Amino acid sequence: MAITKAQQRATAKYVKENYDRIEVKVPKGEKDRLKAHAERMGESLNGFIQRSITEAMERDKGSVSSDHT
């Protein structure tokens, strides 16, 4: 079943209203390596990146300088 233009617009609107976007740049070839690792772990690349960030933030909670800005 094909997705209609109206469905595409509704999805785009939902994503725009409910998600922030972050661009991550990695050296050539690194994306494939990260994606392969995520797939081995049974997750999407996006899910892997989110989990990695969350775990790092949890680990850093006890650090004095955990907020490197």
mmCIF file of the N, C-alpha and C atoms, coordinates in Angstrom:
data_MODEL
# 
_entry.id   MODEL 
# 
loop_
_atom_site.group_PDB 
_atom_site.id 
_atom_site.type_symbol 
_atom_site.label_atom_id 
_atom_site.label_alt_id 
_atom_site.label_comp_id 
_atom_site.label_asym_id 
_atom_site.label_entity_id 
_atom_site.label_seq_id 
_atom_site.pdbx_PDB_ins_code 
_atom_site.Cartn_x 
_atom_site.Cartn_y 
_atom_site.Cartn_z 
_atom_site.occupancy 
_atom_site.B_iso_or_equiv 
_atom_site.pdbx_formal_charge 
_atom_site.auth_seq_id 
_atom_site.auth_comp_id 
_atom_site.auth_asym_id 
_atom_site.auth_atom_id 
_atom_site.pdbx_PDB_model_num 
ATOM 1   N N  . MET A 1 1  ? 0.840  -1.182 0.000  1.00 0.00 ? 1  MET A N  1 
ATOM 2   C CA . MET A 1 1  ? 0.000  0.000  0.000  1.00 0.00 ? 1  MET A CA 1 
ATOM 3   C C  . MET A 1 1  ? 0.886  1.246  0.000  1.00 0.00 ? 1  MET A C  1 
ATOM 4   N N  . ALA A 1 2  ? 0.643  2.118  -0.923 1.00 0.00 ? 2  ALA A N  1 
ATOM 5   C CA . ALA A 1 2  ? 1.448  3.335  -1.073 1.00 0.00 ? 2  ALA A CA 1 
ATOM 6   C C  . ALA A 1 2  ? 1.059  4.371  -0.026 1.00 0.00 ? 2  ALA A C  1 
ATOM 7   N N  . ILE A 1 3  ? 2.049  5.138  0.363  1.00 0.00 ? 3  ILE A N  1 
ATOM 8   C CA . ILE A 1 3  ? 1.816  6.223  1.313  1.00 0.00 ? 3  ILE A CA 1 
ATOM 9   C C  . ILE A 1 3  ? 1.367  7.446  0.523  1.00 0.00 ? 3  ILE A C  1 
ATOM 10  N N  . THR A 1 4  ? 0.302  8.071  0.987  1.00 0.00 ? 4  THR A N  1 
ATOM 11  C CA . THR A 1 4  ? -0.215 9.246  0.282  1.00 0.00 ? 4  THR A CA 1 
ATOM 12  C C  . THR A 1 4  ? 0.580  10.491 0.652  1.00 0.00 ? 4  THR A C  1 
ATOM 13  N N  . LYS A 1 5  ? 0.461  11.514 -0.154 1.00 0.00 ? 5  LYS A N  1 
ATOM 14  C CA . LYS A 1 5  ? 1.108  12.806 0.126  1.00 0.00 ? 5  LYS A CA 1 
ATOM 15  C C  . LYS A 1 5  ? 0.614  13.364 1.457  1.00 0.00 ? 5  LYS A C  1 
ATOM 16  N N  . ALA A 1 6  ? -0.669 13.193 1.751  1.00 0.00 ? 6  ALA A N  1 
ATOM 17  C CA . ALA A 1 6  ? -1.238 13.682 3.007  1.00 0.00 ? 6  ALA A CA 1 
ATOM 18  C C  . ALA A 1 6  ? -0.596 12.972 4.195  1.00 0.00 ? 6  ALA A C  1 
ATOM 19  N N  . GLN A 1 7  ? -0.350 11.654 4.069  1.00 0.00 ? 7  GLN A N  1 
ATOM 20  C CA . GLN A 1 7  ? 0.304  10.911 5.144  1.00 0.00 ? 7  GLN A CA 1 
ATOM 21  C C  . GLN A 1 7  ? 1.741  11.382 5.328  1.00 0.00 ? 7  GLN A C  1 
ATOM 22  N N  . GLN A 1 8  ? 2.419  11.642 4.221  1.00 0.00 ? 8  GLN A N  1 
ATOM 23  C CA . GLN A 1 8  ? 3.792  12.146 4.299  1.00 0.00 ? 8  GLN A CA 1 
ATOM 24  C C  . GLN A 1 8  ? 3.838  13.497 4.994  1.00 0.00 ? 8  GLN A C  1 
ATOM 25  N N  . ARG A 1 9  ? 2.909  14.381 4.654  1.00 0.00 ? 9  ARG A N  1 
ATOM 26  C CA . ARG A 1 9  ? 2.860  15.704 5.292  1.00 0.00 ? 9  ARG A CA 1 
ATOM 27  C C  . ARG A 1 9  ? 2.547  15.579 6.779  1.00 0.00 ? 9  ARG A C  1 
ATOM 28  N N  . ALA A 1 10 ? 1.603  14.698 7.123  1.00 0.00 ? 10 ALA A N  1 
ATOM 29  C CA . ALA A 1 10 ? 1.233  14.513 8.534  1.00 0.00 ? 10 ALA A CA 1 
ATOM 30  C C  . ALA A 1 10 ? 2.414  13.977 9.337  1.00 0.00 ? 10 ALA A C  1 
ATOM 31  N N  . THR A 1 11 ? 3.136  13.029 8.762  1.00 0.00 ? 11 THR A N  1 
ATOM 32  C CA . THR A 1 11 ? 4.304  12.465 9.442  1.00 0.00 ? 11 THR A CA 1 
ATOM 33  C C  . THR A 1 11 ? 5.387  13.523 9.619  1.00 0.00 ? 11 THR A C  1 
ATOM 34  N N  . ALA A 1 12 ? 5.658  14.286 8.571  1.00 0.00 ? 12 ALA A N  1 
ATOM 35  C CA . ALA A 1 12 ? 6.675  15.344 8.648  1.00 0.00 ? 12 ALA A CA 1 
ATOM 36  C C  . ALA A 1 12 ? 6.304  16.375 9.705  1.00 0.00 ? 12 ALA A C  1 
ATOM 37  N N  . LYS A 1 13 ? 5.037  16.739 9.767  1.00 0.00 ? 13 LYS A N  1 
ATOM 38  C CA . LYS A 1 13 ? 4.569  17.710 10.761 1.00 0.00 ? 13 LYS A CA 1 
ATOM 39  C C  . LYS A 1 13 ? 4.745  17.151 12.170 1.00 0.00 ? 13 LYS A C  1 
ATOM 40  N N  . TYR A 1 14 ? 4.385  15.896 12.370 1.00 0.00 ? 14 TYR A N  1 
ATOM 41  C CA . TYR A 1 14 ? 4.519  15.261 13.685 1.00 0.00 ? 14 TYR A CA 1 
ATOM 42  C C  . TYR A 1 14 ? 5.981  15.245 14.124 1.00 0.00 ? 14 TYR A C  1 
ATOM 43  N N  . VAL A 1 15 ? 6.863  14.828 13.227 1.00 0.00 ? 15 VAL A N  1 
ATOM 44  C CA . VAL A 1 15 ? 8.286  14.767 13.554 1.00 0.00 ? 15 VAL A CA 1 
ATOM 45  C C  . VAL A 1 15 ? 8.815  16.155 13.896 1.00 0.00 ? 15 VAL A C  1 
ATOM 46  N N  . LYS A 1 16 ? 8.454  17.149 13.106 1.00 0.00 ? 16 LYS A N  1 
ATOM 47  C CA . LYS A 1 16 ? 8.914  18.520 13.338 1.00 0.00 ? 16 LYS A CA 1 
ATOM 48  C C  . LYS A 1 16 ? 8.462  19.045 14.699 1.00 0.00 ? 16 LYS A C  1 
ATOM 49  N N  . GLU A 1 17 ? 7.240  18.704 15.093 1.00 0.00 ? 17 GLU A N  1 
ATOM 50  C CA . GLU A 1 17 ? 6.675  19.200 16.357 1.00 0.00 ? 17 GLU A CA 1 
ATOM 51  C C  . GLU A 1 17 ? 7.156  18.424 17.581 1.00 0.00 ? 17 GLU A C  1 
ATOM 52  N N  . ASN A 1 18 ? 7.634  17.188 17.390 1.00 0.00 ? 18 ASN A N  1 
ATOM 53  C CA . ASN A 1 18 ? 7.909  16.329 18.535 1.00 0.00 ? 18 ASN A CA 1 
ATOM 54  C C  . ASN A 1 18 ? 9.357  15.886 18.703 1.00 0.00 ? 18 ASN A C  1 
ATOM 55  N N  . TYR A 1 19 ? 10.210 16.218 17.754 1.00 0.00 ? 19 TYR A N  1 
ATOM 56  C CA . TYR A 1 19 ? 11.599 15.774 17.831 1.00 0.00 ? 19 TYR A CA 1 
ATOM 57  C C  . TYR A 1 19 ? 12.546 16.921 17.522 1.00 0.00 ? 19 TYR A C  1 
ATOM 58  N N  . ASP A 1 20 ? 13.703 16.902 18.185 1.00 0.00 ? 20 ASP A N  1 
ATOM 59  C CA . ASP A 1 20 ? 14.807 17.782 17.834 1.00 0.00 ? 20 ASP A CA 1 
ATOM 60  C C  . ASP A 1 20 ? 15.751 16.979 16.955 1.00 0.00 ? 20 ASP A C  1 
ATOM 61  N N  . ARG A 1 21 ? 16.454 17.646 16.082 1.00 0.00 ? 21 ARG A N  1 
ATOM 62  C CA . ARG A 1 21 ? 17.418 16.980 15.213 1.00 0.00 ? 21 ARG A CA 1 
ATOM 63  C C  . ARG A 1 21 ? 18.825 17.392 15.622 1.00 0.00 ? 21 ARG A C  1 
ATOM 64  N N  . ILE A 1 22 ? 19.723 16.426 15.598 1.00 0.00 ? 22 ILE A N  1 
ATOM 65  C CA . ILE A 1 22 ? 21.133 16.664 15.890 1.00 0.00 ? 22 ILE A CA 1 
ATOM 66  C C  . ILE A 1 22 ? 21.926 16.027 14.757 1.00 0.00 ? 22 ILE A C  1 
ATOM 67  N N  . GLU A 1 23 ? 22.820 16.780 14.163 1.00 0.00 ? 23 GLU A N  1 
ATOM 68  C CA . GLU A 1 23 ? 23.672 16.233 13.107 1.00 0.00 ? 23 GLU A CA 1 
ATOM 69  C C  . GLU A 1 23 ? 24.995 15.807 13.727 1.00 0.00 ? 23 GLU A C  1 
ATOM 70  N N  . VAL A 1 24 ? 25.402 14.586 13.446 1.00 0.00 ? 24 VAL A N  1 
ATOM 71  C CA . VAL A 1 24 ? 26.665 14.056 13.953 1.00 0.00 ? 24 VAL A CA 1 
ATOM 72  C C  . VAL A 1 24 ? 27.554 13.752 12.755 1.00 0.00 ? 24 VAL A C  1 
ATOM 73  N N  . LYS A 1 25 ? 28.740 14.297 12.756 1.00 0.00 ? 25 LYS A N  1 
ATOM 74  C CA . LYS A 1 25 ? 29.684 14.050 11.669 1.00 0.00 ? 25 LYS A CA 1 
ATOM 75  C C  . LYS A 1 25 ? 30.753 13.090 12.161 1.00 0.00 ? 25 LYS A C  1 
ATOM 76  N N  . VAL A 1 26 ? 31.008 12.064 11.362 1.00 0.00 ? 26 VAL A N  1 
ATOM 77  C CA . VAL A 1 26 ? 32.033 11.073 11.681 1.00 0.00 ? 26 VAL A CA 1 
ATOM 78  C C  . VAL A 1 26 ? 32.917 10.878 10.458 1.00 0.00 ? 26 VAL A C  1 
ATOM 79  N N  . PRO A 1 27 ? 34.136 10.403 10.670 1.00 0.00 ? 27 PRO A N  1 
ATOM 80  C CA . PRO A 1 27 ? 35.021 10.154 9.524  1.00 0.00 ? 27 PRO A CA 1 
ATOM 81  C C  . PRO A 1 27 ? 34.412 9.127  8.566  1.00 0.00 ? 27 PRO A C  1 
ATOM 82  N N  . LYS A 1 28 ? 34.767 9.219  7.291  1.00 0.00 ? 28 LYS A N  1 
ATOM 83  C CA . LYS A 1 28 ? 34.296 8.272  6.280  1.00 0.00 ? 28 LYS A CA 1 
ATOM 84  C C  . LYS A 1 28 ? 34.508 6.844  6.770  1.00 0.00 ? 28 LYS A C  1 
ATOM 85  N N  . GLY A 1 29 ? 33.497 6.020  6.590  1.00 0.00 ? 29 GLY A N  1 
ATOM 86  C CA . GLY A 1 29 ? 33.566 4.616  6.983  1.00 0.00 ? 29 GLY A CA 1 
ATOM 87  C C  . GLY A 1 29 ? 33.083 4.348  8.389  1.00 0.00 ? 29 GLY A C  1 
ATOM 88  N N  . GLU A 1 30 ? 33.116 5.347  9.247  1.00 0.00 ? 30 GLU A N  1 
ATOM 89  C CA . GLU A 1 30 ? 32.710 5.166  10.646 1.00 0.00 ? 30 GLU A CA 1 
ATOM 90  C C  . GLU A 1 30 ? 31.209 4.907  10.752 1.00 0.00 ? 30 GLU A C  1 
ATOM 91  N N  . LYS A 1 31 ? 30.420 5.538  9.913  1.00 0.00 ? 31 LYS A N  1 
ATOM 92  C CA . LYS A 1 31 ? 28.972 5.326  9.944  1.00 0.00 ? 31 LYS A CA 1 
ATOM 93  C C  . LYS A 1 31 ? 28.643 3.853  9.715  1.00 0.00 ? 31 LYS A C  1 
ATOM 94  N N  . ASP A 1 32 ? 29.293 3.238  8.734  1.00 0.00 ? 32 ASP A N  1 
ATOM 95  C CA . ASP A 1 32 ? 29.045 1.822  8.457  1.00 0.00 ? 32 ASP A CA 1 
ATOM 96  C C  . ASP A 1 32 ? 29.434 0.952  9.643  1.00 0.00 ? 32 ASP A C  1 
ATOM 97  N N  . ARG A 1 33 ? 30.545 1.297  10.286 1.00 0.00 ? 33 ARG A N  1 
ATOM 98  C CA . ARG A 1 33 ? 30.995 0.537  11.457 1.00 0.00 ? 33 ARG A CA 1 
ATOM 99  C C  . ARG A 1 33 ? 30.013 0.674  12.616 1.00 0.00 ? 33 ARG A C  1 
ATOM 100 N N  . LEU A 1 34 ? 29.517 1.895  12.850 1.00 0.00 ? 34 LEU A N  1 
ATOM 101 C CA . LEU A 1 34 ? 28.548 2.132  13.913 1.00 0.00 ? 34 LEU A CA 1 
ATOM 102 C C  . LEU A 1 34 ? 27.230 1.420  13.620 1.00 0.00 ? 34 LEU A C  1 
ATOM 103 N N  . LYS A 1 35 ? 26.791 1.506  12.367 1.00 0.00 ? 35 LYS A N  1 
ATOM 104 C CA . LYS A 1 35 ? 25.529 0.863  11.980 1.00 0.00 ? 35 LYS A CA 1 
ATOM 105 C C  . LYS A 1 35 ? 25.620 -0.655 12.149 1.00 0.00 ? 35 LYS A C  1 
ATOM 106 N N  . ALA A 1 36 ? 26.741 -1.243 11.747 1.00 0.00 ? 36 ALA A N  1 
ATOM 107 C CA . ALA A 1 36 ? 26.931 -2.685 11.889 1.00 0.00 ? 36 ALA A CA 1 
ATOM 108 C C  . ALA A 1 36 ? 26.892 -3.093 13.362 1.00 0.00 ? 36 ALA A C  1 
ATOM 109 N N  . HIS A 1 37 ? 27.528 -2.304 14.203 1.00 0.00 ? 37 HIS A N  1 
ATOM 110 C CA . HIS A 1 37 ? 27.510 -2.597 15.641 1.00 0.00 ? 37 HIS A CA 1 
ATOM 111 C C  . HIS A 1 37 ? 26.082 -2.516 16.182 1.00 0.00 ? 37 HIS A C  1 
ATOM 112 N N  . ALA A 1 38 ? 25.370 -1.473 15.812 1.00 0.00 ? 38 ALA A N  1 
ATOM 113 C CA . ALA A 1 38 ? 23.987 -1.312 16.269 1.00 0.00 ? 38 ALA A CA 1 
ATOM 114 C C  . ALA A 1 38 ? 23.149 -2.510 15.843 1.00 0.00 ? 38 ALA A C  1 
ATOM 115 N N  . GLU A 1 39 ? 23.297 -2.939 14.600 1.00 0.00 ? 39 GLU A N  1 
ATOM 116 C CA . GLU A 1 39 ? 22.523 -4.083 14.104 1.00 0.00 ? 39 GLU A CA 1 
ATOM 117 C C  . GLU A 1 39 ? 22.866 -5.351 14.873 1.00 0.00 ? 39 GLU A C  1 
ATOM 118 N N  . ARG A 1 40 ? 24.155 -5.549 15.193 1.00 0.00 ? 40 ARG A N  1 
ATOM 119 C CA . ARG A 1 40 ? 24.546 -6.717 15.994 1.00 0.00 ? 40 ARG A CA 1 
ATOM 120 C C  . ARG A 1 40 ? 23.892 -6.683 17.373 1.00 0.00 ? 40 ARG A C  1 
ATOM 121 N N  . MET A 1 41 ? 23.650 -5.472 17.871 1.00 0.00 ? 41 MET A N  1 
ATOM 122 C CA . MET A 1 41 ? 23.023 -5.311 19.184 1.00 0.00 ? 41 MET A CA 1 
ATOM 123 C C  . MET A 1 41 ? 21.497 -5.302 19.085 1.00 0.00 ? 41 MET A C  1 
ATOM 124 N N  . GLY A 1 42 ? 20.972 -5.432 17.870 1.00 0.00 ? 42 GLY A N  1 
ATOM 125 C CA . GLY A 1 42 ? 19.524 -5.477 17.676 1.00 0.00 ? 42 GLY A CA 1 
ATOM 126 C C  . GLY A 1 42 ? 18.853 -4.125 17.755 1.00 0.00 ? 42 GLY A C  1 
ATOM 127 N N  . GLU A 1 43 ? 19.564 -3.075 17.406 1.00 0.00 ? 43 GLU A N  1 
ATOM 128 C CA . GLU A 1 43 ? 18.976 -1.732 17.457 1.00 0.00 ? 43 GLU A CA 1 
ATOM 129 C C  . GLU A 1 43 ? 19.309 -0.948 16.201 1.00 0.00 ? 43 GLU A C  1 
ATOM 130 N N  . SER A 1 44 ? 18.583 0.130  16.016 1.00 0.00 ? 44 SER A N  1 
ATOM 131 C CA . SER A 1 44 ? 18.860 1.032  14.896 1.00 0.00 ? 44 SER A CA 1 
ATOM 132 C C  . SER A 1 44 ? 20.072 1.884  15.239 1.00 0.00 ? 44 SER A C  1 
ATOM 133 N N  . LEU A 1 45 ? 20.636 2.529  14.234 1.00 0.00 ? 45 LEU A N  1 
ATOM 134 C CA . LEU A 1 45 ? 21.750 3.434  14.477 1.00 0.00 ? 45 LEU A CA 1 
ATOM 135 C C  . LEU A 1 45 ? 21.314 4.556  15.406 1.00 0.00 ? 45 LEU A C  1 
ATOM 136 N N  . ASN A 1 46 ? 20.132 5.114  15.162 1.00 0.00 ? 46 ASN A N  1 
ATOM 137 C CA . ASN A 1 46 ? 19.614 6.179  16.014 1.00 0.00 ? 46 ASN A CA 1 
ATOM 138 C C  . ASN A 1 46 ? 19.442 5.695  17.455 1.00 0.00 ? 46 ASN A C  1 
ATOM 139 N N  . GLY A 1 47 ? 18.878 4.510  17.621 1.00 0.00 ? 47 GLY A N  1 
ATOM 140 C CA . GLY A 1 47 ? 18.691 3.954  18.963 1.00 0.00 ? 47 GLY A CA 1 
ATOM 141 C C  . GLY A 1 47 ? 20.017 3.735  19.672 1.00 0.00 ? 47 GLY A C  1 
ATOM 142 N N  . PHE A 1 48 ? 21.015 3.231  18.923 1.00 0.00 ? 48 PHE A N  1 
ATOM 143 C CA . PHE A 1 48 ? 22.341 3.013  19.494 1.00 0.00 ? 48 PHE A CA 1 
ATOM 144 C C  . PHE A 1 48 ? 22.964 4.322  19.951 1.00 0.00 ? 48 PHE A C  1 
ATOM 145 N N  . ILE A 1 49 ? 22.871 5.359  19.124 1.00 0.00 ? 49 ILE A N  1 
ATOM 146 C CA . ILE A 1 49 ? 23.434 6.657  19.484 1.00 0.00 ? 49 ILE A CA 1 
ATOM 147 C C  . ILE A 1 49 ? 22.732 7.211  20.720 1.00 0.00 ? 49 ILE A C  1 
ATOM 148 N N  . GLN A 1 50 ? 21.406 7.121  20.756 1.00 0.00 ? 50 GLN A N  1 
ATOM 149 C CA . GLN A 1 50 ? 20.664 7.620  21.917 1.00 0.00 ? 50 GLN A CA 1 
ATOM 150 C C  . GLN A 1 50 ? 21.047 6.863  23.185 1.00 0.00 ? 50 GLN A C  1 
ATOM 151 N N  . ARG A 1 51 ? 21.142 5.530  23.080 1.00 0.00 ? 51 ARG A N  1 
ATOM 152 C CA . ARG A 1 51 ? 21.514 4.719  24.251 1.00 0.00 ? 51 ARG A CA 1 
ATOM 153 C C  . ARG A 1 51 ? 22.926 5.070  24.711 1.00 0.00 ? 51 ARG A C  1 
ATOM 154 N N  . SER A 1 52 ? 23.838 5.233  23.770 1.00 0.00 ? 52 SER A N  1 
ATOM 155 C CA . SER A 1 52 ? 25.221 5.565  24.115 1.00 0.00 ? 52 SER A CA 1 
ATOM 156 C C  . SER A 1 52 ? 25.308 6.896  24.858 1.00 0.00 ? 52 SER A C  1 
ATOM 157 N N  . ILE A 1 53 ? 24.571 7.876  24.379 1.00 0.00 ? 53 ILE A N  1 
ATOM 158 C CA . ILE A 1 53 ? 24.562 9.191  25.029 1.00 0.00 ? 53 ILE A CA 1 
ATOM 159 C C  . ILE A 1 53 ? 23.976 9.084  26.428 1.00 0.00 ? 53 ILE A C  1 
ATOM 160 N N  . THR A 1 54 ? 22.851 8.394  26.550 1.00 0.00 ? 54 THR A N  1 
ATOM 161 C CA . THR A 1 54 ? 22.191 8.236  27.854 1.00 0.00 ? 54 THR A CA 1 
ATOM 162 C C  . THR A 1 54 ? 23.115 7.534  28.846 1.00 0.00 ? 54 THR A C  1 
ATOM 163 N N  . GLU A 1 55 ? 23.761 6.453  28.396 1.00 0.00 ? 55 GLU A N  1 
ATOM 164 C CA . GLU A 1 55 ? 24.673 5.721  29.277 1.00 0.00 ? 55 GLU A CA 1 
ATOM 165 C C  . GLU A 1 55 ? 25.866 6.580  29.682 1.00 0.00 ? 55 GLU A C  1 
ATOM 166 N N  . ALA A 1 56 ? 26.408 7.357  28.768 1.00 0.00 ? 56 ALA A N  1 
ATOM 167 C CA . ALA A 1 56 ? 27.537 8.233  29.094 1.00 0.00 ? 56 ALA A CA 1 
ATOM 168 C C  . ALA A 1 56 ? 27.115 9.292  30.109 1.00 0.00 ? 56 ALA A C  1 
ATOM 169 N N  . MET A 1 57 ? 25.926 9.845  29.928 1.00 0.00 ? 57 MET A N  1 
ATOM 170 C CA . MET A 1 57 ? 25.445 10.867 30.868 1.00 0.00 ? 57 MET A CA 1 
ATOM 171 C C  . MET A 1 57 ? 25.221 10.268 32.255 1.00 0.00 ? 57 MET A C  1 
ATOM 172 N N  . GLU A 1 58 ? 24.706 9.047  32.315 1.00 0.00 ? 58 GLU A N  1 
ATOM 173 C CA . GLU A 1 58 ? 24.517 8.375  33.608 1.00 0.00 ? 58 GLU A CA 1 
ATOM 174 C C  . GLU A 1 58 ? 25.865 8.136  34.281 1.00 0.00 ? 58 GLU A C  1 
ATOM 175 N N  . ARG A 1 59 ? 26.851 7.671  33.501 1.00 0.00 ? 59 ARG A N  1 
ATOM 176 C CA . ARG A 1 59 ? 28.188 7.431  34.035 1.00 0.00 ? 59 ARG A CA 1 
ATOM 177 C C  . ARG A 1 59 ? 28.823 8.714  34.540 1.00 0.00 ? 59 ARG A C  1 
ATOM 178 N N  . ASP A 1 60 ? 28.563 9.819  33.854 1.00 0.00 ? 60 ASP A N  1 
ATOM 179 C CA . ASP A 1 60 ? 29.191 11.097 34.185 1.00 0.00 ? 60 ASP A CA 1 
ATOM 180 C C  . ASP A 1 60 ? 28.537 11.812 35.366 1.00 0.00 ? 60 ASP A C  1 
ATOM 181 N N  . LYS A 1 61 ? 27.408 11.351 35.833 1.00 0.00 ? 61 LYS A N  1 
ATOM 182 C CA . LYS A 1 61 ? 26.673 12.043 36.900 1.00 0.00 ? 61 LYS A CA 1 
ATOM 183 C C  . LYS A 1 61 ? 27.539 12.337 38.119 1.00 0.00 ? 61 LYS A C  1 
ATOM 184 N N  . GLY A 1 62 ? 28.392 11.415 38.491 1.00 0.00 ? 62 GLY A N  1 
ATOM 185 C CA . GLY A 1 62 ? 29.212 11.605 39.682 1.00 0.00 ? 62 GLY A CA 1 
ATOM 186 C C  . GLY A 1 62 ? 30.438 12.467 39.451 1.00 0.00 ? 62 GLY A C  1 
ATOM 187 N N  . SER A 1 63 ? 30.740 12.771 38.210 1.00 0.00 ? 63 SER A N  1 
ATOM 188 C CA . SER A 1 63 ? 31.933 13.561 37.897 1.00 0.00 ? 63 SER A CA 1 
ATOM 189 C C  . SER A 1 63 ? 31.735 15.010 38.273 1.00 0.00 ? 63 SER A C  1 
ATOM 190 N N  . VAL A 1 64 ? 32.795 15.634 38.744 1.00 0.00 ? 64 VAL A N  1 
ATOM 191 C CA . VAL A 1 64 ? 32.750 17.052 39.085 1.00 0.00 ? 64 VAL A CA 1 
ATOM 192 C C  . VAL A 1 64 ? 32.533 17.886 37.842 1.00 0.00 ? 64 VAL A C  1 
ATOM 193 N N  . SER A 1 65 ? 33.211 17.542 36.746 1.00 0.00 ? 65 SER A N  1 
ATOM 194 C CA . SER A 1 65 ? 33.108 18.322 35.522 1.00 0.00 ? 65 SER A CA 1 
ATOM 195 C C  . SER A 1 65 ? 32.322 17.561 34.450 1.00 0.00 ? 65 SER A C  1 
ATOM 196 N N  . SER A 1 66 ? 31.135 17.062 34.817 1.00 0.00 ? 66 SER A N  1 
ATOM 197 C CA . SER A 1 66 ? 30.357 16.256 33.884 1.00 0.00 ? 66 SER A CA 1 
ATOM 198 C C  . SER A 1 66 ? 29.698 17.078 32.788 1.00 0.00 ? 66 SER A C  1 
ATOM 199 N N  . ASP A 1 67 ? 29.587 18.381 32.972 1.00 0.00 ? 67 ASP A N  1 
ATOM 200 C CA . ASP A 1 67 ? 28.931 19.219 31.981 1.00 0.00 ? 67 ASP A CA 1 
ATOM 201 C C  . ASP A 1 67 ? 29.985 20.006 31.214 1.00 0.00 ? 67 ASP A C  1 
ATOM 202 N N  . HIS A 1 68 ? 30.566 19.377 30.197 1.00 0.00 ? 68 HIS A N  1 
ATOM 203 C CA . HIS A 1 68 ? 31.611 20.018 29.388 1.00 0.00 ? 68 HIS A CA 1 
ATOM 204 C C  . HIS A 1 68 ? 30.967 20.854 28.308 1.00 0.00 ? 68 HIS A C  1 
ATOM 205 N N  . THR A 1 69 ? 30.893 22.154 28.496 1.00 0.00 ? 69 THR A N  1 
ATOM 206 C CA . THR A 1 69 ? 30.266 23.027 27.479 1.00 0.00 ? 69 THR A CA 1 
ATOM 207 C C  . THR A 1 69 ? 31.286 23.874 26.797 1.00 0.00 ? 69 THR A C  1 
# 
